[in-house]
Amino acid sequence: MVGASLALALAAAGRRIVLIEGVSPDARAQQSFDERTTALGNASRRILEGLGVWSGVADHCGVIRAIHVSDAGRMAFARLDAREQGIEAFGFVVPNRLLGGALWEQIRANAAISVRMPATVAGVSTDPQGVTVTLTGEGQAPGMSVRARLAVAADGARSAVRRDAGIGATEADYGQIAIVANVASDAAHDGTAYERFTATGPLALVPLRDGSYTVVWARAPADAAATLEASDAEFLMLLQQHFGWRVGKFVRTGPRASYPLKLTRADAAVAERTVLIGNAAQSLHPVAGQGFNLALRDVAALAELLAEDGDPGAPERLERFANGRAADRRGVTRFTDGLIRLFGDSRLPVRVLRDAGLLLFDLLPPAKSALAQVSLGFGGRSPRLARGLPLR
């Protein structure tokens, strides 16, 4: 989703783009455009509007009008209401497959974007004048390569482009597996998204357009394996036990999927003729739903810089991108990682302070207003697309 978004943004900036994609966007094996959903903040919605994509998904989004945060087994909770902040919603929940379809509909119609698919990167080499990307895959001639002035790595946490650019990465395993499923309850939802911190990991419910919810449940590996193997009835019962009855009785579930949760951070944002965005730069825990929103701000900021005339891969331009995005990337990473460590600490003094913090937050309008602006970023200048402005 990140690479496709950037391709559209760069086309609007007047650049010629080669988009390298390993799997067709409508294939069942396409892991980016799968059955998961993504919660988009208001800044992300404005970016997608600027790319001409939002109109294709707006009518199919769940709307987050309130957020409820609780600590399982404790009395403390906090609630945010969009109306109190003077906004329509905190975010919009869109199925990844639908968003992928809308992105690729625009890509196929754009003459500035050349698509190589199916193709994967066999190797990347750079020099002061440009970058050469060697391709492999069905339909690609042996030794086929692309020559460009800039390579953008949007190829995930295991980025081959990052590796060939000589950029290292640190990885911290949270010791959790995320279980994802769509579930329905016997009560209509009111647009509230829930984040419940349990003893075994955070459990999120986000509202969908059809009145159901997407569940993202982080569990220890052994618990996750048992949860995946359980029958639908057993899974719903287990979910009810851990989440409670705030949304009524869970009555139906779709297929379950899973993926390991790790924090991955690249040692640098740029290298010679190379820049990292999305999970290639930082792969986050999904606890606050910030990963793709952060990546879209990467997209908007990079496209804005590349809309300026001149060499897109010039060192000073890449350094401007790295410096401009550093505060936001660092802030989001600390925020999500800090939540996991704070609510994962079972020591009594920490639990007491945590509950006091939740209660205090619930009573402080300025704190709520600050958190409501999280989609604008955690520092640095907000990109023009994120503010609803054109690139130029």
C-alpha positions in Angstrom: 0.0 0.0 0.0 2.9 2.4 0.7 4.7 1.9 -2.6 1.4 2.2 -4.6 0.6 5.4 -2.7 4.0 6.9 -3.4 3.8 6.0 -7.1 0.6 8.0 -7.4 2.0 10.9 -5.4 5.2 11.1 -7.5 3.2 10.9 -10.7 1.3 14.0 -9.5 4.7 15.6 -8.9 5.6 15.2 -12.5 8.2 12.4 -12.1 8.5 9.2 -14.2 8.2 6.1 -12.0 8.9 2.4 -12.3 6.9 0.5 -9.7 8.2 -3.0 -9.0 5.6 -5.4 -7.6 6.1 -9.1 -6.9 2.4 -10.2 -6.7 -0.7 -8.9 -8.6 -2.8 -6.7 -6.4 -5.9 -8.9 -6.9 -4.1 -12.2 -6.2 -5.0 -14.1 -3.0 -1.3 -14.3 -2.2 -0.9 -10.5 -2.1 -0.1 -9.9 1.5 -0.6 -6.1 1.4 -4.1 -6.2 0.1 -5.4 -9.0 2.2 -8.5 -9.4 4.5 -7.1 -7.1 7.2 -8.3 -3.6 7.7 -6.5 -0.3 8.3 -7.6 2.6 10.4 -6.9 5.9 8.7 -6.5 9.1 10.6 -7.8 12.4 9.2 -4.4 13.4 7.8 -4.3 10.1 6.0 -7.7 10.7 4.6 -6.6 14.1 3.2 -3.5 12.5 1.6 -5.7 9.8 -0.1 -8.0 12.6 -1.3 -5.0 14.3 -2.8 -4.1 11.1 -4.6 -7.6 10.7 -6.0 -8.1 7.5 -4.1 -10.5 8.4 -1.3 -13.6 8.6 -3.4 -13.2 4.9 -4.2 -13.2 3.8 -0.6 -15.1 6.5 1.4 -18.5 4.8 1.1 -17.1 1.5 2.4 -15.3 2.7 5.5 -16.3 2.2 9.1 -16.2 5.5 11.0 -14.5 5.9 14.4 -16.5 8.4 16.3 -15.2 7.5 19.8 -12.3 5.7 21.4 -12.5 3.7 24.6 -9.3 2.6 26.4 -9.4 0.2 29.4 -7.1 -1.9 31.5 -8.5 -5.5 32.0 -9.2 -6.4 35.6 -9.0 -2.7 36.7 -11.6 0.0 37.1 -9.7 2.7 35.2 -10.7 3.7 31.6 -10.6 6.7 29.3 -12.9 7.7 26.5 -12.5 10.2 23.7 -15.5 11.6 21.7 -15.0 13.2 18.3 -17.8 15.6 18.8 -16.1 17.0 21.9 -13.1 17.7 19.7 -15.1 19.5 17.0 -14.4 16.9 14.3 -16.5 14.3 12.4 -14.4 11.3 13.4 -11.0 10.2 14.7 -10.5 7.9 11.8 -11.9 5.6 9.1 -11.5 1.8 8.9 -11.0 0.5 5.4 -10.5 -3.1 4.2 -6.9 -3.4 2.8 -8.2 -5.3 -0.3 -10.5 -2.4 -1.1 -7.9 0.2 -0.6 -5.5 -1.8 -2.8 -8.1 -1.9 -5.6 -8.6 1.8 -5.4 -4.9 2.5 -5.5 -4.3 0.2 -8.5 -7.2 1.6 -10.4 -5.5 5.0 -10.4 -2.1 3.5 -11.1 -3.3 1.6 -14.2 -4.8 4.8 -15.6 -1.6 6.9 -15.1 0.8 7.0 -18.0 3.7 8.3 -15.8 3.8 5.0 -13.9 5.5 2.0 -15.5 4.7 -1.3 -13.7 7.0 -4.3 -13.6 4.9 -7.2 -12.3 5.5 -9.9 -11.3 9.0 -8.9 -10.5 11.3 -8.9 -7.5 14.6 -7.1 -6.8 17.6 -9.3 -7.4 20.1 -6.6 -6.6 20.7 -2.9 -6.2 23.9 -1.0 -7.0 24.4 2.7 -6.7 26.9 5.3 -7.9 27.1 9.1 -7.6 25.0 9.5 -10.8 22.3 6.9 -10.2 21.0 3.5 -9.2 20.7 0.2 -11.0 18.0 -2.2 -9.9 18.3 -5.8 -11.3 15.0 -7.6 -11.6 14.0 -11.3 -11.6 10.7 -13.0 -11.9 8.3 -14.4 -14.4 8.2 -12.3 -17.6 11.5 -10.6 -16.7 14.4 -11.3 -19.1 17.6 -12.6 -17.4 19.6 -9.7 -16.2 16.8 -7.2 -16.8 17.6 -4.0 -14.9 16.2 -0.5 -14.4 18.3 2.6 -14.3 17.1 5.6 -12.2 18.2 8.5 -10.2 16.6 7.4 -7.0 15.5 4.1 -5.5 12.7 4.1 -2.9 12.5 1.1 -0.6 8.9 0.4 0.2 9.4 -3.4 0.3 8.7 -4.1 4.0 10.5 -4.9 7.2 12.8 -7.5 5.4 13.7 -4.9 2.7 16.1 -6.2 0.1 16.7 -2.6 -1.1 17.7 -1.5 2.4 20.1 -4.5 2.6 21.8 -3.7 -0.7 22.0 0.0 0.3 24.1 -1.1 3.2 21.7 0.1 5.8 21.4 -2.1 8.9 18.3 -2.5 11.1 17.6 -3.4 14.7 14.8 -5.8 15.6 13.0 -6.3 18.9 10.7 -9.2 19.2 7.6 -8.4 21.3 7.0 -12.1 21.9 3.5 -11.8 20.6 1.4 -13.0 17.7 -1.4 -10.8 16.3 -4.6 -12.6 15.6 -6.9 -10.8 13.2 -10.5 -11.6 12.5 -13.8 -9.9 11.7 -16.5 -10.6 14.3 -20.2 -9.6 14.8 -22.1 -9.0 18.0 -25.8 -9.0 18.8 -25.8 -5.3 19.4 -25.4 -2.5 16.8 -22.2 -0.5 17.3 -22.1 3.3 17.7 -18.7 3.9 16.0 -16.6 3.3 19.1 -13.1 1.8 18.7 -11.9 -0.2 21.7 -8.3 -0.8 23.0 -8.3 -3.1 26.0 -5.0 -4.1 27.6 -5.2 -7.6 28.9 -2.6 -9.6 30.9 -1.6 -11.5 27.7 -1.5 -8.5 25.3 -3.6 -5.6 23.9 -7.0 -6.4 22.3 -8.4 -3.9 19.8 -11.9 -3.8 18.2 -12.5 -1.3 15.4 -15.9 -0.7 13.9 -16.6 -1.7 10.3 -19.2 -0.3 7.8 -21.5 -3.3 8.0 -21.9 -3.0 11.8 -19.3 -5.7 12.7 -15.8 -5.3 14.1 -12.2 -6.1 13.2 -10.4 -7.7 16.1 -6.6 -7.4 16.5 -5.5 -9.4 19.4 -1.9 -9.7 20.5 -1.2 -13.0 22.3 1.8 -15.0 23.5 2.9 -17.5 20.8 1.5 -20.6 22.7 -1.8 -18.9 23.4 -2.0 -17.7 19.8 -1.5 -21.2 18.5 -4.4 -22.5 20.7 -6.6 -19.6 19.7 -6.0 -20.2 16.0 -6.8 -23.9 16.4 -10.0 -23.3 18.4 -13.4 -23.7 16.8 -15.4 -20.6 15.9 -17.6 -21.1 19.0 -14.5 -21.6 21.2 -12.8 -18.5 19.8 -15.9 -16.3 20.4 -16.2 -17.6 23.9 -12.5 -16.8 24.6 -12.8 -13.4 23.1 -15.8 -12.7 25.3 -13.9 -13.7 28.4 -11.0 -11.4 27.6 -12.9 -8.4 26.2 -16.1 -8.4 28.3 -19.7 -7.4 27.3 -19.3 -3.7 26.3 -20.4 -4.5 22.7 -22.8 -7.2 23.6 -22.5 -10.9 22.8 -20.1 -12.0 20.1 -22.2 -14.2 17.7 -20.2 -14.7 14.5 -16.6 -14.7 13.3 -14.8 -14.8 10.0 -11.6 -16.5 9.2 -8.6 -15.9 11.5 -5.2 -14.8 10.4 -2.0 -14.2 12.3 1.4 -12.5 12.1 4.3 -12.0 14.5 4.8 -8.7 16.2 8.3 -7.1 16.1 9.7 -3.6 16.3 12.1 -3.0 13.4 14.0 0.2 13.0 16.5 1.0 10.2 19.8 2.5 11.2 19.4 5.3 8.7 16.6 6.8 6.6 18.7 7.3 3.5 21.8 6.2 1.7 23.4 6.9 -1.7 20.6 7.3 -4.2 18.3 5.4 -1.8 15.5 6.4 0.6 13.4 4.2 3.0 9.7 4.6 3.7 7.0 2.6 5.5 8.0 -0.7 7.1 11.4 -0.7 5.4 12.2 2.3 7.7 10.2 1.2 10.8 7.8 -1.6 11.5 5.6 -0.9 14.5 3.4 -2.8 16.9 -0.3 -2.3 15.8 -1.4 -1.2 19.3 -2.3 2.3 18.2 -2.9 1.7 14.5 -0.1 4.2 13.6 2.1 2.2 11.1 0.4 3.0 7.8 -0.6 6.5 8.9 3.1 7.2 9.6 4.0 5.7 6.3 1.6 7.9 4.4 3.2 11.0 6.0 6.5 9.6 4.7 4.9 9.4 1.2 3.5 12.9 1.4 6.7 14.5 2.6 8.9 12.7 0.1 6.6 13.5 -2.8 6.6 17.1 -1.8 10.4 17.3 -1.8 10.6 15.4 -5.2 8.1 17.8 -6.7 10.8 20.4 -6.6 12.9 20.7 -9.7 16.3 19.1 -9.9 18.0 15.7 -9.2 15.6 13.6 -7.1 18.4 11.6 -5.6 20.8 14.5 -4.7 22.4 13.9 -1.3 21.2 17.2 0.1 17.6 16.5 -0.9 17.7 13.1 0.8 19.2 14.6 3.9 16.4 17.1 4.0 13.9 14.3 3.9 15.7 12.3 6.7 15.9 15.4 8.9 12.4 16.5 8.3 10.9 13.1 9.1 13.1 12.2 12.0 11.0 13.7 14.8 7.7 12.2 13.6 9.2 8.7 13.1 10.9 8.8 16.5 7.8 10.1 18.3 5.4 7.5 16.8 7.9 4.7 17.5 8.4 5.7 21.2 4.6 6.2 21.6 3.6 2.7 20.4 6.6 0.9 22.0 5.9 2.8 25.2 2.3 1.7 25.3 3.2 -1.9 25.0 5.9 -1.7 27.7 3.7 0.3 30.1 0.6 -1.9 29.9 2.7 -5.1 29.8 4.2 -4.3 33.2 2.4 -6.3 35.9 4.1 -4.8 38.9 1.5 -3.4 41.3 3.0 0.1 41.6 3.1 0.4 37.9 -0.5 -0.8 37.6 -1.7 1.8 40.2 0.1 4.6 38.4 -1.2 3.4 35.1 -4.8 3.5 36.3 -4.3 6.9 37.9 -3.0 8.1 34.5 -6.0 6.8 32.6 -8.4 8.4 35.1 -6.5 11.7 35.0 -6.4 11.7 31.2 -10.2 11.1 31.1 -10.6 14.3 33.2 -8.3 16.6 31.2 -9.7 18.1 28.0 -6.3 19.5 26.9 -4.8 16.0 27.0 -7.7 14.6 24.9 -7.3 17.4 22.4 -3.6 16.7 22.0 -4.2 13.0 21.4 -7.0 13.8 18.9 -4.3 15.5 16.8 -2.1 12.4 16.6 -2.9 11.9 12.9 -1.0 15.1 12.1 2.2 13.6 13.4 4.5 13.6 16.4 6.8 16.4 15.3 8.3 18.2 12.4 6.5 20.0 9.6 3.2 18.4 8.5 3.3 17.6 4.7 1.1 19.7 2.4 -1.0 16.7 1.3 -1.7 15.9 5.0 -3.1 19.4 5.4 -5.3 19.1 2.3 -3.1 21.2 0.1 -1.6 20.3 -3.4 2.0 19.2 -3.6 3.2 22.4 -5.2 
